[in-house]
Amino acid sequence: MSHTAKPTALKMGIPIPNSKLGLWLFLGTEIMFFTAFIGSYIVLRLGSKGWPTDTHDTHINVFLGGLNTFVLIVSSYLVVVSHEAMAQKNFSKARMYLLGTLILAFVFLGIKSIEYYGKISNDILPGHIAETSSQAIKKASRELEVVVRKRFAAYTSSGAIPTERPNDMVNLVIQIEALPKAATRPENVNEETFKALQVSAPVDVALHSRWMDLHQHIVANVSLKKPATGPEYVAASAKLEPGEKLPELEYSEVTALLTEMKADKTYGTYVTHGVFEPHPVVYGNIFASIYFLMTGFHAIHVIVGMILFAVVLRQGSKLDGKWTDFVENSGLYWHFVDLVWIFLFPMLYII
């Protein structure tokens, strides 16, 4: 009879739970993901002379960014305490600190929403930013056109001016100009609305005239001090010597015009709310694209972390020791989210 002991079974792999190993592998891919973003940002930033750094141009709020950094650091501390409580089987304490982490995550997203609103309300969006004086002038004209069309829409949508071509501004302006003298009103328009439109008609016609004049000067690329259409323009052009041309439209003229229009007591409010400050920002569109791409993906990762915490909190009083690894892995993921922001904050907000 053999007394040889049976060999012990070999244990393969690293002495950590499979869930933690899987998470570390996942975080490795996430590191490469954000490294690509950060690397691209560094290359674009160093290779773009005149990169926008003025917070008045970018509408970057350093204080809110720093506050969010503090919020995430505190939340990481709370999730560590929660995991420690899980290890000590103090599940009520773990739930309390995990709830604190979730609340701080909501605070982070709330602050980020305020930042996003500040940029959206100032039209700091990819593809919307004028990077040269010429682009700024054309952007102001387009925005002013939108203001005029919205004003004209009040006449067509109410039925005060029946038309099958509500976008035909040439025809509409003639009808709106004649509206104050109209003896009768359409049956489908109440008297109060019709009278209000009759009062506002001269104002909207004047607003259209100012926009059309600017548009014509942009097309002709002629200074606002010179005529851009009609016999006067032809006569002024005929007086030019060979090789000469009329003075070109300048950025300062357009900004002065918009300032004057915004100060007007009749239509100034419409212009103020509808036309942004036509300030050119070199590389502004690249900056906005990178900012929203990097902070947007980070925000998505924050939401994923919040979902993980919510899954644990949903257990309520049923939370027990079998959730310890889940809480630890969720904490590791949250630390990664925190670490990414610590890189993003100085790059986007300070440097």
C-alpha positions in Angstrom: 0.0 0.0 0.0 1.5 3.3 -1.0 1.7 6.1 1.5 2.6 8.8 -1.0 0.6 12.0 -0.4 -1.5 13.3 -3.2 0.1 16.4 -4.8 -1.7 19.7 -4.0 -3.6 21.3 -6.9 -1.9 24.1 -8.6 -3.5 27.5 -8.4 -3.1 29.5 -11.5 -3.1 33.3 -11.9 -2.8 36.2 -9.6 -4.1 35.9 -6.1 -6.9 38.5 -6.6 -10.5 38.1 -7.4 -11.3 37.7 -11.1 -13.6 40.8 -10.9 -10.7 43.0 -9.8 -8.4 41.6 -12.5 -11.0 42.3 -15.1 -11.5 45.8 -13.8 -7.7 46.5 -13.9 -7.6 45.2 -17.5 -10.6 47.5 -18.3 -8.9 50.5 -16.7 -5.9 49.8 -18.8 -7.9 50.3 -21.9 -9.5 53.4 -20.4 -6.0 54.8 -19.7 -5.1 54.4 -23.4 -8.5 56.0 -24.3 -7.9 59.2 -22.4 -4.2 59.2 -23.2 -5.1 59.5 -26.8 -7.3 62.5 -26.0 -4.7 64.2 -23.8 -1.9 63.5 -26.3 -3.9 65.0 -29.2 -4.7 68.0 -27.1 -1.0 68.6 -26.3 0.0 68.3 -29.9 -2.7 70.7 -31.1 -2.0 73.1 -28.2 1.8 73.2 -28.9 1.3 73.4 -32.6 -1.2 76.2 -32.6 0.3 79.6 -32.1 -2.2 82.0 -30.5 -4.2 79.3 -28.7 -7.1 80.9 -26.8 -6.2 81.2 -23.1 -8.1 84.4 -22.2 -11.1 83.3 -20.0 -13.1 86.2 -21.5 -12.8 84.4 -24.9 -13.2 80.8 -23.8 -15.6 81.4 -21.0 -13.6 79.0 -18.9 -14.5 79.3 -15.2 -11.4 78.4 -13.2 -13.2 78.7 -9.9 -15.9 76.2 -10.9 -13.3 73.8 -12.3 -11.3 74.0 -9.1 -14.5 73.5 -7.0 -15.3 70.4 -9.1 -11.8 69.1 -8.4 -12.3 69.5 -4.7 -15.7 67.7 -5.0 -14.2 64.7 -6.7 -11.3 64.4 -4.3 -13.7 64.4 -1.3 -15.9 61.9 -3.1 -12.9 59.6 -3.5 -12.2 59.8 0.2 -15.8 58.9 1.0 -15.8 55.8 -1.2 -12.6 54.6 0.5 -14.3 55.0 3.9 -17.3 53.1 2.5 -15.1 50.2 1.4 -13.4 50.1 4.7 -16.8 49.9 6.4 -17.8 47.1 4.1 -14.7 45.2 5.2 -15.6 45.7 8.8 -19.2 44.6 8.1 -20.6 47.9 9.1 -23.0 48.0 6.2 -25.1 51.0 7.4 -22.0 53.1 7.6 -20.9 51.9 4.1 -24.3 52.9 2.7 -24.1 56.3 4.3 -20.7 57.2 2.9 -21.6 55.7 -0.5 -24.7 57.9 -0.6 -22.4 60.8 0.2 -20.2 59.9 -2.8 -23.3 59.7 -5.0 -24.5 63.1 -3.9 -21.1 64.6 -4.6 -21.2 63.1 -8.1 -24.5 64.9 -8.7 -22.9 68.1 -7.4 -20.1 67.6 -9.9 -22.5 67.2 -12.8 -24.5 70.2 -11.6 -21.5 72.4 -11.6 -20.4 71.0 -15.0 -23.9 71.8 -16.3 -23.5 75.4 -15.2 -20.2 75.6 -17.1 -21.8 74.1 -20.2 -24.7 76.6 -20.0 -22.2 79.5 -19.8 -20.5 78.4 -23.0 -23.7 77.5 -24.9 -25.3 80.8 -23.9 -22.2 82.6 -25.4 -22.2 80.4 -28.5 -18.8 78.8 -27.5 -19.6 75.7 -29.5 -17.6 73.7 -32.2 -18.2 75.2 -35.6 -19.9 78.3 -34.2 -16.9 80.4 -33.3 -15.6 83.1 -35.7 -11.8 82.9 -36.0 -11.2 85.9 -38.2 -12.6 89.4 -38.5 -14.3 88.4 -41.8 -15.9 85.4 -40.2 -17.1 87.5 -37.2 -18.7 90.0 -39.5 -20.6 87.3 -41.5 -21.6 85.5 -38.3 -23.1 88.8 -36.9 -25.0 89.3 -40.1 -26.4 85.7 -40.0 -27.5 86.1 -36.4 -29.1 89.4 -37.2 -31.0 87.8 -40.1 -32.4 85.2 -37.7 -33.6 88.0 -35.4 -35.4 89.6 -38.4 -37.0 86.4 -39.5 -38.2 85.7 -36.0 -39.8 89.1 -35.9 -41.4 88.6 -39.3 -42.7 85.1 -38.3 -45.0 86.9 -35.7 -47.0 88.4 -38.6 -47.3 85.2 -40.7 -47.9 82.8 -37.9 -50.7 84.9 -36.4 -52.4 85.3 -39.7 -52.0 89.1 -39.8 -50.2 88.7 -43.1 -51.5 85.7 -45.0 -48.9 84.3 -47.3 -47.9 81.0 -48.9 -44.2 82.0 -48.8 -43.4 82.9 -45.2 -39.6 83.0 -46.0 -39.9 85.5 -48.8 -38.6 88.5 -46.8 -38.7 90.8 -49.9 -42.4 90.4 -50.2 -43.1 90.3 -46.5 -41.4 93.5 -45.7 -43.6 95.3 -48.2 -46.7 93.9 -46.6 -45.5 94.6 -43.1 -44.7 98.2 -44.0 -48.3 98.6 -45.3 -49.9 96.9 -42.2 -50.3 100.1 -40.0 -52.5 101.6 -42.7 -54.7 98.5 -43.1 -58.3 99.4 -42.7 -59.5 95.9 -41.9 -58.0 92.9 -40.1 -58.2 89.2 -41.1 -61.1 87.4 -39.4 -58.8 84.8 -37.8 -56.7 87.5 -35.9 -58.1 89.0 -32.7 -58.1 92.8 -32.5 -55.6 93.1 -29.7 -53.0 91.1 -31.6 -53.6 92.9 -34.8 -53.2 96.4 -33.2 -50.0 95.3 -31.5 -48.6 94.1 -34.8 -49.6 97.4 -36.4 -47.6 99.2 -33.8 -44.5 97.0 -34.1 -44.5 96.9 -37.9 -42.5 100.2 -38.4 -39.9 98.9 -35.8 -39.5 95.6 -37.6 -39.3 97.3 -41.0 -36.5 99.5 -39.6 -34.7 96.5 -38.2 -34.9 94.7 -41.5 -33.6 97.8 -43.3 -30.5 97.9 -41.0 -29.8 94.2 -41.5 -30.3 94.4 -45.3 -27.9 97.4 -45.5 -25.2 95.4 -43.5 -25.8 92.4 -45.7 -25.4 94.4 -48.9 -22.1 95.9 -47.6 -20.8 92.5 -46.7 -21.6 91.1 -50.2 -19.9 94.1 -51.9 -17.2 94.3 -49.2 -17.6 98.0 -49.0 -17.3 100.3 -46.0 -20.5 101.3 -44.3 -19.5 104.9 -45.0 -20.0 104.2 -48.8 -23.0 103.1 -50.7 -23.1 99.4 -51.5 -25.9 99.3 -54.1 -27.9 101.4 -56.5 -26.9 104.4 -58.6 -24.7 105.9 -55.9 -22.6 102.7 -55.8 -22.3 102.7 -59.5 -21.3 106.4 -59.6 -18.7 105.9 -56.8 -17.2 102.9 -58.6 -17.0 104.8 -61.9 -14.9 107.5 -60.3 -12.2 105.1 -59.3 -8.9 105.0 -61.1 -7.8 101.7 -62.6 -6.6 99.4 -59.8 -8.4 101.4 -57.2 -11.4 100.1 -55.2 -13.8 101.4 -52.6 -12.8 101.2 -48.9 -13.4 97.7 -47.6 -15.8 96.9 -44.8 -13.9 96.8 -41.5 -14.6 94.8 -38.3 -14.6 98.0 -36.2 -17.5 99.4 -38.3 -19.7 96.4 -37.7 -19.0 96.3 -34.0 -19.9 100.0 -33.8 -23.1 99.3 -35.8 -24.2 96.5 -33.5 -23.5 98.6 -30.4 -25.7 101.3 -31.9 -28.4 98.8 -32.7 -28.4 97.2 -29.3 -28.8 100.7 -27.7 -31.8 101.4 -29.8 -34.9 101.8 -27.7 -37.3 100.2 -30.2 -35.5 97.0 -31.4 -32.4 97.0 -29.3 -33.7 94.2 -27.0 -34.2 91.9 -30.0 -30.6 92.5 -31.2 -29.1 92.2 -27.8 -30.7 88.7 -27.2 -30.2 87.4 -30.7 -26.7 88.6 -31.8 -23.6 87.5 -29.9 -20.5 89.7 -29.5 -18.7 89.3 -32.9 -15.3 88.7 -31.3 -13.0 86.5 -33.4 -11.1 83.8 -31.4 -8.2 82.1 -33.2 -8.4 78.3 -32.9 -11.7 78.8 -31.0 -13.4 75.9 -32.8 -10.6 73.4 -32.1 -10.6 74.5 -28.5 -14.3 74.1 -28.1 -14.2 70.7 -29.8 -11.5 69.4 -27.5 -13.1 70.9 -24.4 -16.5 69.3 -25.0 -15.0 66.0 -26.2 -12.8 65.5 -23.2 -15.1 66.9 -20.5 -18.1 65.2 -22.1 -16.5 61.7 -22.1 -15.3 62.3 -18.5 -18.9 63.2 -17.6 -20.1 60.0 -19.1 -17.7 58.1 -17.0 -19.0 59.9 -13.9 -22.5 58.8 -14.8 -21.3 55.2 -15.1 -19.8 55.4 -11.6 -23.0 56.8 -10.3 -24.9 53.9 -11.7 -22.5 51.5 -10.0 -23.1 53.2 -6.6 -26.8 53.3 -7.2 -26.8 49.5 -7.7 -25.2 49.0 -4.3 -27.5 51.6 -2.5 -30.5 49.9 -4.0 -29.8 46.9 -1.8 -30.8 49.0 1.2 -30.8 47.0 4.4 -30.1 43.8 2.5 -26.5 45.0 1.8 -24.1 42.3 3.0 -20.6 41.1 2.8 -21.0 39.6 -0.7 -21.0 43.1 -2.1 -17.6 44.0 -0.7 -15.7 43.2 -3.9 -18.3 45.1 -5.9 -17.9 48.2 -3.7 -14.1 47.9 -3.9 -14.1 47.6 -7.7 -16.5 50.5 -8.0 -14.2 52.6 -5.8 -11.2 51.7 -8.0 -13.2 52.9 -11.0 -14.1 56.1 -9.2 -10.5 56.8 -8.3 -9.7 56.5 -12.0 -12.4 59.0 -12.9 -11.0 61.3 -10.2 -7.4 60.9 -11.6 -8.5 61.7 -15.1 -10.1 65.0 -14.0 -6.9 65.9 -12.1 -5.1 65.8 -15.4 -7.9 67.6 -17.3 -8.4 70.4 -14.9 -4.9 72.0 -15.1 -4.6 71.4 -18.9 -8.0 72.9 -19.8 -8.5 75.5 -17.1 -5.1 76.7 -15.9 -2.2 76.2 -18.4 
